[in-house]
Amino acid sequence: MFYETSSNAHGLPHDPFKAIVTPRPIGWITTMSAKGEINLSPYSFFNAIGERPPMVAFSSAGKKDALTFIAETKEFVCNLATYDLREQMNATSAVLPRGVNEMEHAGLKAAPSRLVKPPRVADALAALECKWMQTVPLVPLEGGEPSYYLVIGQVVGVYIDDRYIVNGLVDTAAMRPIARSGYRDYFVATPETKFSITRPGG
């Protein structure tokens, strides 16, 4: 099949776009307002975008609390969403009034960050402390108001649970990170599904 996204006339019960661009890492983002309010929300449009310096980016549909808080304090934390925390991660996607702490709503404990004010999820096996770099309005080709806003941050600190550093390497598969697919579907990385390939010439 083929369809043009301008009309989205694919004839399927649900839009297949997000089921094709998959699996997508989950940016489980902690932010803090100027008043000290905490927001924790999962974003499936998220990834690392550079390593020297290390940078990450996530995009938000509209100006949600995370964007508002980042605009106020210029900092955020990316927590690693893993299989053991899948229910709590999902609970933090609930639409709650501004000022309601999603960590508390999901039964999660906060741990202080080292270099930024927003806390990390205490049970997260890894977390990236980030300083805000820029927010880019993603204006559609046809113009008009932006549909999404892309937030870019530089990673200034990295937390890793020491139990998952094995022979000098991070055992990512053992952490069992989850990733988003389309519809209600997720994927989980496991040691059984991990494989390695050496680049040509390297």
N, C-alpha and C positions, 0 to 999 in steps of 0.2 A: 504494500500500500504506500501511498504518498499523499501528503496533505500540506497545504499552505497554512502557516501559523496565523496569518492575518485573519483567516476565516475560522480556523480550528475545526474544519469540517471533516474530522477523522472518522466519525460515525461510531466511535467506541463509547462505552459508558462513562469512562473517565479519561482525562488528558494523559497520554502516555509519556509526555516529555520527561518527567522526573523518574520514570521507570527505565529510561534509556541512559540518562546521565547518572550513573550509579556504579558502585556505592559511593555515597558522599559522606565525608567525615562530619561529625556533629560538633559544632562550636557551642559548647555549653558555657555561656558567657555570664560572668558575674560583673555587675557594675554597682557603683555607689553614687548617690546624688550629693549635691552640695550640702544637703541637710543630714546626710548620713543614712538615707534610705537605701536598702539593698534590693537589687533585682537579679534574678537568676533565670535565664531563658535559653532554650536550645535553638540553634540555627543550623539548618541543613545546607544552606548555601555558605560554606565555610571551607577554607583550606590555608595551608602554608603557601606563601607566594615568593619567598626568597630566604636565603640563609646567611648572607654577609652584607648587611646585618640580617638576623632572622626576623621575618615579617609574616604576619597572618592577616587574613581579611575575611569579613563576613558581610552578607547583605541582608537587609531587613525590608520587608514590605511595609512601607510607611514609617513614620517617625514614632517608633514604640519607645517604651520607657528606657530600654538599654541605650538607644541613641541619645535620648534627652539627658540621661545621666552622664554618658561619655562626654557630651558637649559641655557639661558643667564641671567635670573633674578631670577629664583628659586621660583616664586610665580604665583598664578592664583586665579581667582574668579569663583565660580559656581553660576550662576543666575537662579532663578526659572522661568522656561518657563510656562506661563499660557495661558488660552484660549484667553484672551483679547490681548495677545502679539503674537498670533500664526503667523500672517502674517509677523511681524518683525523678529520673530525667523527664519522663512523660508527664508526670504530675506538674513539673515546672513550666509546662507549655500552656497551662490553664490561663484563661484571661481573668486577671484579678485586678481590683482597684489599685491605682497608683499608691505606693507606700506600703502595700502588703508584701511582706518578705516571703518570696517563693521558696527560699531554703527552709524556713520554718513550716510553710504550707506542706512541703514534701517530706518533712521529718528529717531533714538533713542538718548536720552540724557544720558550722563555719570554722575555718582555721585562718589565722592571720597570715597575710602575705608578707614578704620581706621588703619589697621595693615599691609596692603600690598600696593604696588604701583599700580597694575592694578585696574582700576575703576570698579564699578558695574554698571549694567543697572539701571538707576534712577527709572524707572517704575516697575522694578521687585519687587514683594512683599516679597521676601526673597533672601538672598545671603549668600554664604559661602566663607569666605576669607581663602585661603589655602597657606601653605608653602610646596614646593616640597620635597618629601622624596626620591623617586627613579623612574626610568623609566626602565621597563623590556621589552627587545625584545622578542616577542612571536614567537619563531622559530617553524615551523611545525614539526610534527613527522618525516617526511621524510627528514628533514634537509633543508639546503639552506638559503636564505635570509629571515629575519622575514617578515611576512605579516602585522603584527600589532605591535604597541608599547603601553604598558600599563603604564600609568602615575599614580602614587600614591601620594596623598597629605594629609597632616594633616590639619584639620580645626582649625584655630587659632582665628577666629572671626565669629560671626553669626549676620546678619542683618535680622530683621523681621519687617514688617509693623505693627505697634501697633494696627491697626484696626482689625487685624485678630488674636489677642490674646483675647480669650473669657473665662472668669472664670478660668484664669490661664493656659489654654491650647491653643495650636495653632490650629485654625480651618482650617485645611488643605483643606478640601473639599470646603469651601467657597472661597478659593483662585482659585479654578478650575485649578489645574496643568494639563498639557497635557503630554502624554506619547506616545512613538513611537510603532507602530506595523510594519507589513510587507507592502511591496508595497508602496502606497501613504497614508496609513491609520494611523490615530492617535486615541487615546482615551482621554477623559477628565473626571477627577474626579469631582463629584458634591455631594451636601448634600443628594440628592435623592438616589444616588448609594452607599453611605457609610453604612457599617454595622459593628457591634462590636461583638467579641467573647472573652470570658474569657478562658484563658489557664487552662488545668486540674491542680488542686491543687493551683491555683493562682487567 
